[in-house]
Amino acid sequence: MGKGISVEIKKIKLDNVPLKDITPLEARTIAQEVEAKMKQLQDEKGVINTLNQALLVALEYAAMSYSKEQNEGGQKRDEEQRVNELIHKIKTRLDI
């Protein structure tokens, strides 16, 4: 297994982070987004504890990922239903 990627968030360096299919540049961009969200929590909600900030950001990203997966699953079900309806129409017209 290859080495992970190194990133820095809030002056904390994280080495060998195992990010599959992510380039070092993408990892740094993601780390910057995480740090910006953590700063937003501090500025807007008064959350000062870094661990709490990190956990809240992790929950937000996990919720976004979960919602995306649920939506993609819904789209797949909708597409399957449309295909089944088309099959039914074709069978009906062909008297199969």
Kinemage of the C-alpha trace (Angstrom):
@kinemage 1
@onewidth
@group {chain A} dominant
@subgroup {mainchain}
@vectorlist {calphas} color= white
{ca met a 1} P 0.000 0.000 0.000
{ca gly a 2} L 1.331 3.459 -0.896
{ca lys a 3} L 1.815 6.322 1.451
{ca gly a 4} L -1.067 8.612 2.265
{ca ile a 5} L -1.193 12.342 1.749
{ca ser a 6} L -0.066 15.060 4.170
{ca val a 7} L -2.349 18.020 4.907
{ca glu a 8} L -2.545 20.757 7.502
{ca ile a 9} L -5.688 21.976 9.237
{ca lys a 10} L -5.585 24.759 11.853
{ca lys a 11} L -1.786 24.449 12.067
{ca ile a 12} L -2.064 20.736 12.827
{ca lys a 13} L -0.165 18.612 10.303
{ca leu a 14} L -1.708 15.276 9.435
{ca asp a 15} L 0.686 12.854 7.743
{ca asn a 16} L -0.087 9.779 5.693
{ca val a 17} L -3.823 10.467 5.443
{ca pro a 18} L -5.267 7.574 3.379
{ca leu a 19} L -7.402 9.408 0.812
{ca lys a 20} L -8.234 7.035 -2.022
{ca asp a 21} L -8.405 8.527 -5.536
{ca ile a 22} L -7.543 12.028 -4.239
{ca thr a 23} L -4.503 13.948 -5.430
{ca pro a 24} L -2.351 15.953 -3.004
{ca leu a 25} L -3.724 19.192 -4.504
{ca glu a 26} L -7.308 18.001 -4.022
{ca ala a 27} L -6.484 16.945 -0.461
{ca arg a 28} L -5.131 20.415 0.319
{ca thr a 29} L -8.260 21.986 -1.165
{ca ile a 30} L -10.470 19.745 0.981
{ca ala a 31} L -8.363 20.565 4.065
{ca gln a 32} L -8.815 24.278 3.338
{ca glu a 33} L -12.580 23.789 3.080
{ca val a 34} L -12.617 21.937 6.413
{ca glu a 35} L -10.579 24.680 8.049
{ca ala a 36} L -12.913 27.357 6.630
{ca lys a 37} L -15.965 25.511 7.995
{ca met a 38} L -14.277 25.198 11.386
{ca lys a 39} L -13.583 28.949 11.383
{ca gln a 40} L -17.198 29.602 10.409
{ca leu a 41} L -18.381 27.551 13.400
{ca gln a 42} L -16.110 29.559 15.658
{ca asp a 43} L -17.178 32.925 14.249
{ca glu a 44} L -20.911 32.298 13.855
{ca lys a 45} L -21.724 29.887 16.675
{ca gly a 46} L -18.947 30.541 19.167
{ca val a 47} L -17.622 26.966 19.026
{ca ile a 48} L -14.031 27.366 20.193
{ca asn a 49} L -13.029 23.779 20.992
{ca thr a 50} L -11.150 22.421 17.965
{ca leu a 51} L -12.320 18.867 18.564
{ca asn a 52} L -15.962 19.987 18.648
{ca gln a 53} L -15.415 21.993 15.461
{ca ala a 54} L -13.869 18.971 13.744
{ca leu a 55} L -16.700 16.682 14.845
{ca leu a 56} L -19.381 19.126 13.686
{ca val a 57} L -17.684 19.510 10.304
{ca ala a 58} L -17.344 15.724 10.001
{ca leu a 59} L -21.053 15.321 10.758
{ca glu a 60} L -21.941 17.956 8.169
{ca tyr a 61} L -19.855 16.232 5.483
{ca ala a 62} L -21.239 12.818 6.450
{ca ala a 63} L -24.803 14.161 6.212
{ca met a 64} L -24.065 15.612 2.769
{ca ser a 65} L -22.605 12.296 1.612
{ca tyr a 66} L -25.560 10.359 3.033
{ca ser a 67} L -28.062 12.687 1.335
{ca lys a 68} L -26.218 12.367 -1.960
{ca glu a 69} L -26.225 8.564 -1.743
{ca gln a 70} L -29.932 8.525 -0.886
{ca asn a 71} L -30.720 10.844 -3.779
{ca glu a 72} L -28.672 8.771 -6.216
{ca gly a 73} L -30.469 5.645 -5.017
{ca gly a 74} L -33.796 7.380 -5.584
{ca gln a 75} L -32.785 8.361 -9.097
{ca lys a 76} L -31.820 4.770 -9.850
{ca arg a 77} L -35.206 3.527 -8.595
{ca asp a 78} L -36.982 6.152 -10.738
{ca glu a 79} L -35.010 5.092 -13.808
{ca glu a 80} L -35.748 1.419 -13.131
{ca gln a 81} L -39.447 2.196 -12.811
{ca arg a 82} L -39.440 4.107 -16.117
{ca val a 83} L -37.698 1.197 -17.839
{ca asn a 84} L -40.210 -1.254 -16.371
{ca glu a 85} L -43.091 0.938 -17.563
{ca leu a 86} L -41.603 1.051 -21.069
{ca ile a 87} L -41.194 -2.734 -21.066
{ca his a 88} L -44.808 -3.110 -19.986
{ca lys a 89} L -46.001 -0.769 -22.773
{ca ile a 90} L -43.969 -2.634 -25.370
{ca lys a 91} L -45.263 -6.007 -24.172
{ca thr a 92} L -48.829 -4.679 -24.214
{ca arg a 93} L -48.511 -3.398 -27.774
{ca leu a 94} L -46.903 -6.617 -28.942
{ca asp a 95} L -49.451 -8.727 -27.022
{ca ile a 96} L -46.675 -10.684 -25.275
